[in-house]
Amino acid sequence: MSYGIKPDVTSLDEDLKLLRSSKFSQEAISDIKTWILKSVLNLNLDDYNNVTLLELLKDGTILCKLANELIKQDGGDNDSIKLIKWKESKMPFVQMEQISNFLAFARNYGVPEDELFQTIDLYEEQDPAIVYQTLKSISRYANKKHPERFPVIGPQLSTKRPRPPVKGKPKHLQSSGGWSSMEYGFMKGASQSSEGVVFGQRRDIV
């Protein structure tokens, strides 16, 4: 009997992480970086050529700027949505707090819970793909709210179609009670015995 052999299986979380990672090529990551810096913040991309997207986002300042720009498009600083306060800092707890504030904004902006990353996914780069997914999702909601201002990364949000109207019942099926007992399977008290149906024996049809 052998011991210490690790089974050749992976957890569900690991499988989902691999699945998400497979969806984001370097080109897709570059598109997200371009959307944030150029399309939303109107910054010069050349100034950030030597910085990866995760490095760019890690201190939370770019994320807060992104959130504030989207908030301004929705009407600015009002009682319902406040602009996020941020500052450049080397202190980890400040950086993580700013990431957390961005996530609170993203949740209120409409991003579903299953498409939101956790602070540790970005700060410790534990799951970069879910970070990309969150930003991609934000672009969809921004495009839906302000299509003239923000392009979308990937497909747009689908619009839910209303259910087609249900046709009324024909008059011959309508009754005083508003429904047809015959339609719902009521057969006026008919049963196996009254109809002469006997299982296990021959039925007299004469």
C-alpha positions as CSV (number, residue, x, y, z in Angstrom):
1,M,0.0,0.0,0.0
2,S,1.5,3.3,-1.0
3,Y,1.2,6.6,0.9
4,G,1.8,10.2,0.1
5,I,0.6,10.0,-3.5
6,K,-1.5,13.0,-4.4
7,P,-4.6,12.1,-6.4
8,D,-4.7,13.4,-9.9
9,V,-7.8,15.6,-9.4
10,T,-8.4,19.3,-9.1
11,S,-10.9,21.2,-7.0
12,L,-13.9,22.9,-8.6
13,D,-12.4,26.3,-7.8
14,E,-9.2,25.4,-9.7
15,D,-11.2,24.1,-12.6
16,L,-13.2,27.4,-12.8
17,K,-10.0,29.4,-12.6
18,L,-8.5,27.5,-15.5
19,L,-11.6,27.9,-17.5
20,R,-11.7,31.7,-16.9
21,S,-8.0,32.0,-17.7
22,S,-8.5,30.3,-21.1
23,K,-10.9,33.0,-22.1
24,F,-8.3,35.9,-21.8
25,S,-5.5,36.0,-24.3
26,Q,-2.9,38.7,-24.2
27,E,-4.9,40.6,-26.9
28,A,-8.0,40.4,-24.8
29,I,-6.1,41.8,-21.7
30,S,-4.6,44.5,-23.9
31,D,-8.2,45.5,-25.0
32,I,-9.2,45.9,-21.4
33,K,-6.2,48.0,-20.6
34,T,-6.9,50.2,-23.6
35,W,-10.6,50.6,-22.7
36,I,-9.7,51.8,-19.2
37,L,-6.8,54.1,-20.0
38,K,-7.9,55.5,-23.4
39,S,-11.6,55.0,-23.8
40,V,-12.6,56.0,-20.3
41,L,-9.8,58.0,-18.7
42,N,-8.4,59.5,-21.9
43,L,-4.8,58.8,-20.9
44,N,-1.8,58.3,-23.1
45,L,-1.3,54.5,-23.6
46,D,2.5,55.0,-24.3
47,D,3.0,56.1,-20.7
48,Y,1.9,52.7,-19.5
49,N,3.6,50.4,-22.0
50,N,6.0,48.8,-19.5
51,V,3.3,48.2,-16.9
52,T,1.1,45.1,-16.9
53,L,-2.7,45.5,-16.3
54,L,-2.5,43.9,-12.9
55,E,0.4,46.1,-11.8
56,L,-1.5,49.1,-13.1
57,L,-4.6,48.3,-11.0
58,K,-2.9,46.9,-7.8
59,D,-2.8,50.2,-5.8
60,G,-6.5,50.9,-6.6
61,T,-6.0,54.4,-7.9
62,I,-6.8,53.6,-11.5
63,L,-9.8,51.6,-10.4
64,C,-11.1,54.6,-8.3
65,K,-10.5,56.9,-11.2
66,L,-12.4,54.6,-13.5
67,A,-15.3,54.4,-11.1
68,N,-15.5,58.1,-10.6
69,E,-15.6,58.7,-14.4
70,L,-18.5,56.4,-14.7
71,I,-20.2,58.0,-11.7
72,K,-19.8,61.4,-13.3
73,Q,-21.5,60.2,-16.5
74,D,-24.5,59.1,-14.4
75,G,-24.9,62.6,-12.9
76,G,-21.9,63.2,-10.7
77,D,-21.6,63.3,-7.0
78,N,-25.1,63.0,-5.5
79,D,-26.9,61.5,-2.5
80,S,-27.3,58.1,-4.1
81,I,-23.8,57.5,-5.5
82,K,-20.7,59.3,-4.0
83,L,-17.4,59.8,-5.8
84,I,-14.7,57.5,-4.4
85,K,-11.9,59.2,-2.5
86,W,-8.5,57.9,-3.3
87,K,-4.8,58.7,-2.9
88,E,-1.5,57.3,-4.1
89,S,0.0,55.3,-1.3
90,K,2.5,52.5,-0.7
91,M,0.7,51.3,2.3
92,P,-1.0,47.9,1.6
93,F,-4.1,48.6,3.7
94,V,-4.8,51.8,1.8
95,Q,-4.4,50.1,-1.5
96,M,-6.7,47.2,-0.6
97,E,-9.3,49.6,0.8
98,Q,-9.3,51.5,-2.5
99,I,-9.8,48.2,-4.4
100,S,-12.6,47.3,-2.0
101,N,-14.3,50.7,-2.6
102,F,-14.1,50.0,-6.3
103,L,-15.8,46.6,-5.9
104,A,-18.6,48.2,-3.9
105,F,-19.1,50.6,-6.8
106,A,-19.1,47.8,-9.3
107,R,-21.7,45.9,-7.3
108,N,-24.0,49.0,-7.3
109,Y,-23.3,49.6,-10.9
110,G,-24.9,46.3,-11.8
111,V,-22.1,43.7,-12.1
112,P,-23.4,40.3,-10.9
113,E,-21.8,38.7,-7.9
114,D,-20.4,35.8,-9.8
115,E,-18.5,38.2,-12.1
116,L,-16.9,40.2,-9.2
117,F,-13.4,39.5,-8.1
118,Q,-12.2,39.6,-4.5
119,T,-9.6,42.1,-3.3
120,I,-7.1,39.2,-2.9
121,D,-7.6,38.1,-6.5
122,L,-6.1,41.3,-7.6
123,Y,-3.7,42.3,-4.8
124,E,-2.0,38.9,-4.6
125,E,-2.8,38.0,-8.2
126,Q,-4.5,34.8,-7.1
127,D,-7.1,34.9,-9.9
128,P,-6.3,37.4,-12.6
129,A,-9.0,36.1,-14.9
130,I,-11.8,37.1,-12.6
131,V,-10.3,40.6,-12.4
132,Y,-10.5,40.8,-16.2
133,Q,-14.0,39.4,-16.2
134,T,-15.2,42.1,-13.7
135,L,-13.7,44.9,-15.9
136,K,-15.2,43.4,-19.0
137,S,-18.6,43.2,-17.3
138,I,-18.3,46.9,-16.2
139,S,-17.7,47.9,-19.9
140,R,-20.9,46.2,-20.8
141,Y,-23.0,48.1,-18.2
142,A,-21.2,51.4,-19.1
143,N,-22.0,50.9,-22.8
144,K,-25.6,50.1,-22.0
145,K,-26.0,53.2,-20.0
146,H,-24.0,55.5,-22.3
147,P,-23.4,53.9,-25.6
148,E,-22.4,57.2,-27.2
149,R,-19.6,57.6,-24.6
150,F,-18.2,54.1,-23.8
151,P,-17.4,51.3,-26.2
152,V,-17.9,47.7,-25.1
153,I,-15.4,45.0,-24.7
154,G,-16.9,41.9,-26.3
155,P,-20.6,41.4,-26.8
156,Q,-23.1,43.9,-25.5
157,L,-25.6,43.1,-22.8
158,S,-28.6,41.3,-24.1
159,T,-32.0,43.0,-23.7
160,K,-34.7,40.8,-22.1
161,R,-37.6,40.4,-24.4
162,P,-41.1,40.7,-23.0
163,R,-43.3,37.6,-23.0
164,P,-45.7,37.4,-25.9
165,P,-49.3,38.0,-24.9
166,V,-51.4,34.9,-24.1
167,K,-54.4,34.5,-26.3
168,G,-57.8,34.3,-24.7
169,K,-59.7,31.0,-24.6
170,P,-62.2,30.3,-27.3
171,K,-65.8,31.0,-26.3
172,H,-66.7,27.3,-26.4
173,L,-64.1,26.6,-23.6
174,Q,-65.2,29.4,-21.4
175,S,-67.6,28.9,-18.5
176,S,-69.2,31.0,-15.9
177,G,-66.4,30.3,-13.6
178,G,-63.8,31.5,-16.0
179,W,-62.3,28.0,-16.8
180,S,-63.3,24.8,-18.4
181,S,-63.6,21.7,-16.2
182,M,-63.4,19.5,-19.2
183,E,-60.2,21.2,-20.2
184,Y,-58.7,20.4,-16.8
185,G,-59.4,16.7,-17.0
186,F,-62.7,16.5,-15.2
187,M,-64.8,13.8,-16.9
188,K,-68.2,14.2,-15.1
189,G,-67.5,11.6,-12.4
190,A,-66.3,8.9,-14.9
191,S,-64.1,6.2,-13.3
192,Q,-62.6,2.8,-14.2
193,S,-65.6,1.0,-12.6
194,S,-68.3,3.1,-14.2
195,E,-66.7,2.7,-17.6
196,G,-66.2,-1.0,-17.1
197,V,-62.4,-0.9,-17.1
198,V,-61.1,-3.9,-15.2
199,F,-57.3,-4.6,-15.1
200,G,-56.3,-8.2,-15.3
201,Q,-59.5,-9.4,-16.9
202,R,-61.0,-9.3,-20.3
203,R,-63.2,-6.3,-20.9
204,D,-66.8,-7.0,-22.0
205,I,-67.4,-4.8,-24.9
206,V,-70.7,-6.4,-26.0
